[in-house]
Amino acid sequence: VQLQASGGGLVQPGGSLRLSCASSGNINSIRTLGWYRQAPEKERELVARISRPGGITYADSVKGRFTISRDIGMKAVYLQMNTLEAGDTAVYYCRAEDSWRTFWGKGTLVTVSS
């Protein structure tokens, strides 16, 4: 499975961004797609993930502000980010899981600053 993320950029506090991640390869094996992020000098953390049946998990810090969605065939996953805060500044990574393995895409940088 290969993952290609896009949509990062610079946004002012309170603004919005939409991240996209396209998956390719053996997408029929994908069970979960998700977004993780890593801020400078911090560990990578879960932002949100969605399973093939549609089950969703959000980090507490983004609940009510971010929305994850996916293509029904797991061909893509999206992250709509609203009411962005400086603390959301990080490199955002797309991740896919099948029954045995984890796949990571290259990150996309989100900077929230005035």
C-alpha positions, 0 to 999 in steps of 0.5 A: 500500500502506498499513501500520498498526502496533500493539503497542508499549508499556512493558515491563521488561527481560527481558519480551516484546512482540508487534508487528503490522502490517496491510497494505492496498491493493495487497497482491498487489504486496508482495514483502517486509515488514519491521520497522525501528527508530530509537532517539533520535539514531540512524539507522533500522536493519533489525530483521527482514524476510520475503519473500513466499516466506518468506525471513527476515533478522534484524539480528545484535542481535536474532537468537535473541530476535526472531521475524518472521512474516507472513500467507501473503497478506502481509496482516500481519506480526508481530514477537515480541520476547522477552528485551527489553533497554534497547537495544531501546528505539526507534520501530518501523516497518513497511515494505513493498516491491514491485518498485519502491517502498518503503512505510512505516507510522507507527511504534509506540514500544517502551520497555524500562525498569524 
